[in-house]
Amino acid sequence: MARTMIVHAAQLATPIGKKAAKGKAMGELKIIEDAAVYIEDGIIGAIGTTDELIAAFSNPKTEMISAEGSCILPGFIDSHTHFIFGGYRTDEFIARLEGKSYMDIMRMGGGIQSTVNSTRNASLAGLIKSGKERLDSMLMQGVTTVEGKSGYGLDYDCEMKQLQAMKRLDESHPIDIVTTYLGAHAVPAEYKGKSEKYIEYMIKDILPEVRKNSLAKFCDVFCEEDVFSVEESERLLLAAGNMGFQLKIHADEIVSFGGAELAGRVKCTSADHLLMISDDGIKSLLDNDVTATLLPCTAFCLNKPYAPARKLIDSGCAVALASDFNPGSCFADSIPLLMALGAINMKMTVEEVVAAMTLNGASALGMAEETGSLEIGKQADIVFLTYDSYKFLVYNTGSNLVKKVMKAGKIVYER
């Protein structure tokens, strides 16, 4: 049995629970000064003060790790990314700065289809190599669990290639990867004007193979004007749910479209983006325990209004924050920027930001029973900060404060 004890942490800060923190509960963190965490075989066995845990668990075979001067928190969970892709879209970013809209660029043949072309041409080895480099960057910022979507293939071979790349990386990289099939990211060129037939193709030819080979936990769809209608999205999600997939949805990003209402109706685990969510959509998420995953870096990069985090939280919803790292609308994996935007631009408290990046991120991935907080029985995924308080995460604006990262009881990154 491997035994480890973290001792003399200046502060331990964590949300508590095995399901998402909702509404006011998002502002409630458990704080322990001069804290310690006892770990057995990668699982937290106890938390408390250093004196308490040394008295109870001191053993010559226990590895002692000093966290003096550091605040420790649960590992950050980035619950919405598109980190496996080929090619870049630098010119499109500049075009947006010059006034072109995201949908304008898509209609001109850019956008997602541009990355589809590059990803189809990429080798599996190339996708794994670039994916590892991106995961390494995430790890240095304290991310211990990440969601990764396909959706840059839009055909059988390339979607499978993306999913296989993530499976290989999950087997070799310290970060846990939760995989989502997002074949319904756009209507591919070969199905232009035939979105219903593309939905049928995914249901009949791709989803069963993804499920049979255990390549994805979730199925997702971009439910949006000029992409997939509410009816098409519902058909795909219901079929995926019947096959055993858990469900996600890109909802109400560009216009108020009924995506959040659909998320509640089909019992999605999370509804993501939500910049234009309606009051009925908020009620649907609340009534059906759907985590609202907000992506402020995307709004920042697109120069759009932010999703209404304050309204969602005050309405009693569970809110998660994620990067949406992708080559088009948000080529940014910065956790410090994400947290700063949550607090400064979206009017979240720093405590709510911490909950959104840990326990509620875990909830958005259906993992709140096993990670997302520092509690007995959960995996020892822990971030050590260079400062003695979690409040520096926002105060030292935009800076990476991560000193060490522990994954399942082992130090996997140290600055």
N, C-alpha and C positions, 0 to 999 in steps of 0.2 A: 504494500500500500504506500503510495506517494503522499507524504504529508508536507504541507507548506503553510507558513503563517506570515502574513503581512502585518507588521507592527509599526506603531508610532506614526501612523498617518495623521497629519495635522487635522484633517477633517475627512470624514466619510459622508457623502451626500448621495441619496438614492430615493427614487420613488419606491413604493411598496405595493405588492399585489401580484396576482397571477392572471389578471386581465387588465385591459386598458384603464388608465385613470381618466375619468370623465369630468368635464366642467370644473367646478371649484377644486376637486381633488387633484387636478393637474398642478396646482400651486403648493401641494403639501409634500415636502421632501423629509425623509428621516435624516437627521444630522447627528453625527457622533464625533466628538473631539478626542484627540489622542486615540484614534480608532485602530482596531485590528480585525483581520479576517482570517479564519482558520479554514483550510482547504484540504480535502481528502480526495485523491484521484480525480482532480479537476472540478470537484463539486464543493460548493460552500457548505461547511459544517457548522460554522458559528460566526457571528459578528458581535462586536461589543467594544469596550475599551481595551487598551493594551493590557492593563493590569488584570482585568477579568479573564481574558483569553489565555494569557501566560499562566495564570494560576490554574486554569482548567485543562489546558492542552499542552503544556510544556513537555517536550520529549526530545531526547538527544537526536532522534532520527528525523525530527521536523526541520525542514529548511526554513530559515528565518530571512525575511526580506524586509529591510527597513524602508519605510515610506516617509521618513522624517522630512518635514517641510512641504509635503505634497498633500493636496486634496485627492482623494480617490473616488471614482464614480464608476457606474456600470459602463461597459464598452458601448460605444455609439453604434447605432443601427441605422444604416442607410437603406430605407425600405422601398426605394424607387430609383432604379438606374437602368441605363441602356449601355453598359460598359463594353460589350463585345460588338465591335463594328470594324469595317475597313474604310479607309479614306477620311478626308476632312472636308469641311465646307466653309473655309475661311471667307471666300468671296461673298457667300450668302450673308454672313454676319455683317460684313461691310455694307451690303445692299440694304439690310434692315436699318443700319445707322443712317443711310441716305433716304429712308422713307418707305421702302418696300415692306409690305406686311408678310407675315409668315404664310398666310394662305395665298397671297400673290405669288410668292416664290414657288409654292407647290404647284400652282396652275401653270407656271412657266417651265415645268419639268425639273425643278430643283426639289429641295426639301428631302423628304424621306426616300423618294425614288432614287435620288442621287447617291445616297448611302447604300441603298439596295444594290445598285450597279457595282459599287466598289467592294461591297461585302461578298457578293456572288463571285467576284474575281479573286478574293483573298483565299489563301490556303488555310487549312485547319491549324497547321503549325504557326502560321503568321498570326491568326486570331488568338491563339494561346499565348504567344510571346507578348503581343501588345496588351492582352488582358492581364497578364501577370504584372506588367509594369504599372498598369492603372491600379491594380489591387495593392501593390506595394505603396503607392502614393496614398491610398485610402488608409492603410494600416498605420502609416506614420502620423495620421491625423486622428487616430483613436477608433477607427471603425473596426469592429470585430465580427459583424454580420452584415451582409449586403444582399439585396435582391438584384438579380440581373435578368433582363428581358431579351428574348429574341425579337424578331420583327424587322430585321434588316435583310431578310431573305425573300419572304413572301412567296416562296415556292418550297417544295418538299426538301430538296437537297440542301439548300442554304439554311433553311430554318433548323434542320437537323444538325448542320455543321456548327451553327451558333450554340445550340443546346449541348452538343458534345464538347465544345470548347469549355463551356462553363462546368460541365461534369468533371472534365479532366482537372480543371483548376481547383474545384472544390476538393478533389482528392489530394492535391499537392500543396495548396496554399493555406496558411493559418486562418485566414478569414473564412467563415462559413458562408457559402453561397446558396441562396434560395432562388430557384429558377422559375421563370414565368414564360409561358408560350404566348407571344404577342403577334401571331401571324396576321391578326386583324389590326395592324398598325396603319395600313393604307391599302388602297385597292391597287394591285400591281398593274403595270402597263398592259400586260397581256389580258387583263380582265377589265380594261377601261370600259365603263358603261355597263358592266355586268357584275355589280357588287353582290347581288343575290347568288349568282353562280359561284362566286369566290367563297362566300359563306358556306355554301353546300360542299364545295371542294374541301375546305378545312374540316368540316364536320365528318365527312366520309373518308377522306384520304390521309389527313395529317394527325388530327387529334387522337385517333385510336392508336397510331404508331408511337406518338409521344407518350401516351399513357402506358402502353405495353412495355416500353423500354425505360420507364421511370425517369424521363428526361425533364419533367417539369411538375412542380407542385401546383402552380396556378395557371389559369387561363385569363387573359386580359383582352380588352378591345378598346379602340379609339372611337368612342361614341361622340360624334361631332358633325356639325353641318358640313356637307361636301365630303364626308369620309364615310362613316357607317351610321345609319339611322338608328333610332331607338328600337324599332322593330327588328332590324337586322342584328343589332347588338344583343337583344334579348334572346333571339333564336340561338345565337352562338353560345351565349353564356348558359342557357338552360341545357343545351346539348352537352356542354363541357361538364356542368355540374352532375348530370346524369352519368357521365363516365367516371366521376370521382375526383375531378379537379376542384380545388378551391378557386374562388372567383375574385377578380379585380376589374376595375373599369377606369379608363381615362374619361373624365366626366366634366362637362360644363367649363371647358378651358377657354374657348373662343367666344361662344355665345351661351346663354341660358337655354339648354337643349333638352332637359328632362333626364340627364344622365344620373344625377344623384337620386332622383325618384326611382329610376330603374335599379340602382345599386341596392336600395332598401328592398325593393320588390323581389329581387332574385337572391337576396342575402349575401351580397359580396362581403368579403373580409375587409376590403378597403375601397374607397372611392378617392381618386387622385386628381390633382390640379384644383378644380372647384373655384376658379377665379370668378365665375359668373353664376354661382349656385343661387337658386331661388329659396325663398322661405319654406316652400313645400319640400324642396330638396333637403334642407337642414332638418326638417321634422322627420323625413324619411330615414336619414342617417341615424338620428337619435333614437327613433322608435325601433330600429332594427339592429342596433349595436354595430353599425358600420363605422370603422375608423376613417376619419377624414385626413388623408395624407396631402399636405400642402407643400408646394415646391417653389419657395420664394426666389431661388436663384434663377429660375426660368422667367418669372415675372420681371426680375431685374434685367436679365439679358434681353428680353423682348420689349423692355420699357413699357410694361403693362401694369395696371392696378393690381395690387396684391390680393390674394384670396382673403376673405373676411375672417381671419383667425379669431379676433376678439369676439365677433358675433357668434361664431361656432362654439367657442368655449363657454361664453355666457349663456348660450342656449342649452348647455349641458352635454355637448358632444365631446368625443375623444379626438384629439388632434395629434397627428404625427407630422414631423418635418423630415423631408428627404431632399436629395440633391437634384434628381432627374438628370444626372450626368449623361450627356449624349453629344454627338458631333454636330447637331444642328441648332436647336433652340437654346441649348444650355451646355456649352463645352466648359463646364466648371464642376470640379469635385470638392470644392473648398468647404469643409465643415465649419471653420471659423466664420467665413462669410455667411453661410447659411444661418448660423446662430445669431449673428449680428443683425441680419435682415429680419429674423423672427422677432427679436426684441425691439429693435429701433423702428422698423418700418411697419411691422404687423402688430405692434403694441402688446406683445406677449411679455409676461414677467420672465425673469431669468429662470425661475423654478419651473414654469410651464415649458420653457425651451428645453430644459434638461429632461423633463418627463417625455416631451415629444420626440426627443432623439434617443430615448432609451426604452422605457417600458411600452410606450405607445407605438414606437417603431417595431418592437417585438410583436405587439398585438396586430399590427398591419400585416405581419407575416405569419400569423397564427402560431407564434412561438412564445407568448407571454408566460406560459407555465414553466419554461425552461431557461429563459434568459431575459435581459432587459432591466433587471434590478439586482441589488446585492442582498440576497436573502438565503436562508438555509434551504438547501435542495436545488438551488439554481447553479448553472454553470459559472465557473469563476472567470468571467470575462470582465476585465478591470482596466480602467485608464488611470494613470498617474499623471497629475498636472505638475507644472513647474512652480505653481503657486499654492498657497495654503487654503484657498477658498474657491468654490465653484463659481462665485460671482465674477471672478477674473475672466471667465469664458466670454463675457460680453464687455466687461470693463476694458480689458486689453484688446480692443476692437480689431477683429480680422487677423489676429496673430495665432499661430499654432502653438498651443500651450502644452502639448502632449510630451511628456518626458519618457514614459514607459507604457507599454501595452502588454497585458497578460491575457492569454487565451487558454481557457480550460486549465488554469492553474500554472501555466508556463509562460515565462517572459519571452515574447516573440518579437519585440521591438524595444530598443533602448537608444535614446539619443546620446 
